[in-house]
Amino acid sequence: MFRTFLAAIGFTFFLLNPDFSAALDTGAAAQLGLAADSSTVVEPAAPAAPARVGRDLTPDFNAAWETADQKLGQSEKAELREYKVLLVRGFMTGGYVEPFALFGKKVWVGRYFNDQMEVLKELGVEYSMVDIDSVMMPAHNAAKVAAEIRASAKPVIIISHSDGGMYALQALIENPELAPRVRGFISLQTPFLGSPVADYVLRNKALAAAMSKTLGYFGGSLEALASLSQSERAAFLSRNGGDIRRVVSSVRVISFATLKPDLPGKIDTLLGIPRDAMLKSGIANDGLVPTDSAILPGSDFVRLSGLDHIAPVMAEDMFLKFDRARMTKTLLLMILSK
């Protein structure tokens, strides 16, 4: 949908606005939403400690990465074909998956999850993109994920990106009977603990007003952005601690978290402004999501350096090259390994 594409471009403009950078550079911790004003620090309630302690699978990922193509033999491919893969995208991503007309031709932006879909076609694995409304609240999209799981004739493997992981998690929390139908849940860079970037936009009256108008135009509301704030996500994890422990104990969950260090003197990511602002506050991040935020408490996780929030799902960032196909194969093998 072209209108949603324009909304995504508008949001990117907000992130790249020089005023945004200047504000974050001055009193970064407060401006990032870690403080309500210059004297009051907001301390979100910490989520309850999970019964299960997640394992760092980064060494396993690196080892499997080297031999992913060789390890995907006929038996592994046959096993994967027993499942359907559900791809779940995140906030304001409509313009990246739907073409718009330009001079009578279809034009795509970004081709979100395109490499993942090519891999699944190559392997002969059934898949579908969950038809979420990317400007709506997590509960709305969680219901759509749950409906896709129920409608599938096969058990499913979920691959989500960004806020899509919030939708998938909420679907499993609210529908515990679906857990036996989920072979695995791969969460790419989901802000389980929220994003300081969302806090900044919400605290800036001009940006909040503009976002509210934009989201409202497309049928959403500012509450969708507010659901990404650090306080909202911390409250959600705390409120649903028991159910989250159940999910990570009954479903093979792999949280994929990344950090994009600064390369001095180089433009190394399209998300350099918010990335650098968070780095100045000591927050390792991928340009939009803090690295620690992307790890669901209690889940196994992979933590990689050198990737921003765009690289794992599309080739839109001309500064970064990453083998998304190999990443997908590697993570699928890790799901099968349990």
C-alpha positions in Angstrom: 0.0 0.0 0.0 1.5 3.3 -1.1 0.1 5.2 1.7 1.8 2.9 4.2 5.0 3.3 2.3 4.7 7.1 2.7 4.1 6.6 6.5 7.3 4.5 6.8 9.3 7.1 4.9 7.8 9.8 7.2 8.9 7.8 10.3 12.4 7.5 8.8 12.5 11.2 8.3 11.8 11.8 12.0 14.6 9.5 12.9 17.1 11.2 10.6 16.0 14.8 11.4 19.0 16.8 12.5 17.0 18.3 15.4 16.5 14.7 16.7 20.2 14.1 16.6 21.0 17.4 18.4 18.4 16.6 21.1 19.8 13.2 21.7 23.3 14.4 21.9 22.4 16.8 24.7 21.6 15.0 28.0 21.3 11.7 26.1 20.0 9.6 28.9 17.1 12.0 29.6 16.4 12.6 26.0 16.3 8.9 25.3 13.4 8.5 27.6 15.3 7.2 30.5 14.2 10.3 32.4 10.8 12.1 32.4 12.6 15.4 33.0 16.0 16.6 34.1 15.5 15.6 37.7 13.2 12.6 37.7 14.5 9.2 36.6 12.0 6.6 35.5 12.9 3.1 36.6 10.6 0.6 34.8 9.7 -2.4 36.9 12.0 -5.3 36.1 10.3 -8.4 34.8 10.1 -11.4 37.1 13.1 -13.7 36.9 12.4 -16.5 34.4 12.4 -20.1 35.7 14.4 -21.0 32.7 17.8 -19.4 32.1 18.4 -18.8 28.4 21.6 -20.2 26.8 24.0 -18.2 24.7 23.9 -20.0 21.4 26.2 -17.6 19.5 29.0 -20.2 19.3 26.5 -22.8 18.0 25.3 -20.3 15.4 28.8 -19.5 14.3 29.7 -23.1 13.9 26.4 -24.0 12.0 26.9 -20.9 9.8 30.1 -22.3 8.3 28.4 -25.5 7.2 24.8 -24.6 6.8 24.4 -25.6 3.2 26.1 -29.0 3.8 24.1 -29.7 6.9 20.8 -29.1 5.1 20.7 -32.5 3.6 17.7 -34.4 2.3 16.6 -35.6 5.8 16.7 -32.0 7.2 14.8 -30.7 4.2 12.2 -33.4 4.5 11.8 -32.5 8.2 11.4 -28.8 7.5 8.7 -29.6 4.9 6.6 -31.0 7.7 6.1 -27.5 8.9 4.8 -24.2 7.6 6.8 -21.1 8.2 5.0 -17.9 9.3 6.8 -14.7 8.6 5.7 -11.9 11.0 6.8 -8.3 10.2 6.8 -5.3 12.5 5.7 -1.7 13.0 5.0 0.5 9.9 6.3 -2.0 7.4 3.4 -2.1 4.9 5.2 -0.1 2.3 8.1 -2.6 2.3 6.0 -5.7 1.4 3.3 -4.3 -1.0 4.2 -2.7 -4.4 3.0 0.7 -5.4 2.3 1.9 -9.0 4.8 4.2 -10.7 4.2 5.1 -14.3 2.0 2.0 -14.7 4.6 -0.4 -13.2 4.8 -2.1 -9.8 7.6 -0.8 -7.7 8.9 -2.5 -4.5 10.7 -0.9 -1.6 13.1 -3.1 0.3 11.5 -6.4 -0.4 11.1 -7.2 3.3 11.8 -10.9 4.1 12.5 -11.5 0.4 15.7 -13.6 1.1 13.8 -15.7 3.7 11.1 -16.4 1.2 13.7 -17.4 -1.5 15.3 -19.8 0.9 12.0 -21.4 1.8 11.1 -21.8 -1.9 14.5 -23.4 -2.5 13.9 -25.8 0.3 10.4 -26.6 -0.7 9.0 -25.4 2.6 5.5 -24.0 2.7 5.3 -20.4 4.1 3.1 -17.3 4.3 3.5 -13.7 5.4 1.0 -13.0 8.2 -1.3 -10.2 7.1 -0.8 -7.9 10.0 -1.9 -4.3 10.2 1.5 -2.7 10.9 0.0 0.5 12.5 -2.2 -1.3 15.0 -1.7 -2.4 18.6 0.1 -5.7 19.4 -3.2 -7.3 20.6 -4.8 -6.8 17.2 -1.9 -8.4 15.4 -1.4 -11.1 18.0 -4.9 -12.3 17.1 -3.9 -12.5 13.4 -0.9 -14.6 14.2 -3.0 -16.9 16.4 -5.5 -17.3 13.5 -2.7 -18.2 11.1 -1.4 -20.9 13.5 -4.9 -22.3 13.9 -5.6 -22.3 10.1 -2.4 -24.1 9.2 -2.7 -27.7 8.3 0.9 -28.2 9.5 2.6 -27.3 12.7 4.4 -24.0 12.3 7.8 -22.3 12.7 7.5 -18.6 13.3 10.2 -16.2 12.0 9.5 -12.6 13.2 11.3 -9.3 12.9 11.2 -6.3 15.2 7.7 -5.8 16.6 6.5 -8.9 14.9 8.1 -10.8 17.7 5.9 -9.0 20.2 2.8 -10.0 18.2 3.9 -13.7 18.1 4.8 -13.7 21.8 1.4 -12.2 22.7 -0.4 -14.8 20.5 1.3 -17.6 22.4 0.6 -16.0 25.8 -3.1 -15.5 25.1 -3.6 -18.9 23.4 -1.6 -21.5 25.4 -3.3 -24.3 23.5 -1.3 -23.3 20.4 2.1 -24.1 21.8 2.1 -27.7 20.7 1.5 -26.5 17.1 4.7 -24.3 17.2 7.9 -26.2 16.4 10.0 -23.1 16.9 9.9 -19.3 17.2 12.8 -17.2 15.8 12.7 -13.7 16.9 14.9 -11.2 15.0 15.6 -8.0 16.9 12.4 -7.7 18.8 12.2 -4.9 21.4 10.9 -7.1 24.2 12.2 -4.5 26.7 11.2 -1.5 24.5 13.1 1.0 22.5 14.5 4.4 23.7 13.7 5.7 20.2 10.0 5.2 20.8 10.3 7.0 24.2 12.0 9.9 22.5 9.3 10.4 19.9 6.6 10.1 22.6 8.3 12.7 24.8 8.8 15.2 21.9 5.4 17.0 21.5 6.0 17.9 17.9 7.1 14.4 16.9 4.3 12.7 18.9 1.7 15.0 17.3 3.0 14.2 13.8 3.1 10.5 14.5 -0.4 10.5 16.0 -1.8 12.2 12.9 0.1 9.9 10.5 -0.9 6.7 12.4 -4.5 7.9 12.7 -4.7 8.5 8.9 -3.8 4.9 8.3 -6.3 3.6 10.9 -3.8 3.3 13.8 -3.1 5.4 16.8 -0.2 6.7 18.9 -0.9 3.8 21.3 0.8 1.5 18.7 4.0 3.4 19.1 3.5 3.7 22.9 3.5 -0.1 23.1 7.2 0.0 22.1 8.2 2.3 25.0 10.4 0.8 27.7 7.9 1.3 30.5 5.1 -0.4 28.5 7.2 -3.4 27.5 8.6 -3.8 31.0 5.1 -3.7 32.5 3.9 -6.3 29.9 6.8 -8.7 30.8 6.1 -8.3 34.5 2.4 -8.7 34.1 2.8 -11.8 32.0 5.9 -13.3 33.6 4.4 -16.7 34.3 3.0 -17.1 30.8 6.3 -16.1 29.3 8.1 -18.7 31.4 5.6 -21.2 30.1 6.2 -20.1 26.5 10.0 -20.4 26.7 9.7 -23.7 28.4 7.3 -25.3 25.9 8.4 -23.7 22.6 11.9 -23.6 21.1 12.5 -19.8 21.1 15.7 -18.3 19.7 16.2 -14.5 20.2 18.4 -13.0 17.6 20.0 -9.8 18.9 22.5 -7.6 17.2 24.7 -4.5 17.8 26.1 -2.1 15.3 29.3 -0.5 16.6 30.3 2.9 15.3 33.0 3.0 12.6 34.6 6.3 13.2 34.7 8.6 10.1 32.4 6.4 8.1 28.7 6.3 7.4 28.1 2.7 8.2 24.3 2.5 8.7 21.2 4.3 7.6 20.3 4.3 11.3 23.4 6.1 12.4 21.7 9.0 14.3 19.7 7.0 16.8 22.4 4.3 16.9 25.0 6.9 17.9 22.7 8.6 20.4 22.1 5.4 22.2 25.8 4.5 22.1 26.6 7.8 23.8 24.4 6.6 26.7 26.3 3.4 26.9 23.5 1.4 25.2 24.6 -1.3 22.7 22.0 -1.3 20.0 21.2 -2.0 16.3 20.1 1.5 15.5 16.5 1.1 16.8 16.5 -1.6 19.4 19.0 -2.1 22.4 20.8 -5.4 22.1 19.7 -6.6 25.5 16.1 -5.6 24.7 16.1 -8.1 21.8 16.5 -11.1 24.1 13.3 -12.5 25.5 13.9 -13.3 29.2 14.5 -17.0 29.6 15.0 -17.7 25.9 18.0 -19.0 24.2 19.7 -16.3 22.1 22.3 -15.4 19.5 24.1 -12.1 19.8 26.0 -10.8 16.8 28.0 -7.7 16.2 28.1 -5.6 13.0 24.4 -5.7 12.0 21.9 -2.9 12.2 18.1 -3.3 12.4 17.7 -3.5 8.6 20.3 -6.0 7.5 18.7 -9.3 8.7 15.5 -8.7 6.7 16.3 -6.7 3.6 19.1 -5.3 1.5 17.9 -1.7 1.9 20.9 -0.6 3.8 23.6 0.1 1.2 26.3 0.3 3.8 25.9 -3.3 5.0 26.2 -6.6 3.2 24.9 -9.6 5.0 24.0 -13.2 3.9 20.3 -13.3 5.0 19.8 -16.6 3.2 22.6 -18.3 5.2 21.3 -16.7 8.4 17.9 -18.2 7.7 19.2 -21.7 7.0 21.4 -21.6 10.1 18.6 -20.6 12.4 16.3 -23.2 10.9 18.9 -25.9 11.5 19.1 -24.7 15.1 15.4 -25.0 15.5 15.5 -28.6 14.2 18.5 -29.4 16.5 16.4 -29.6 19.7 
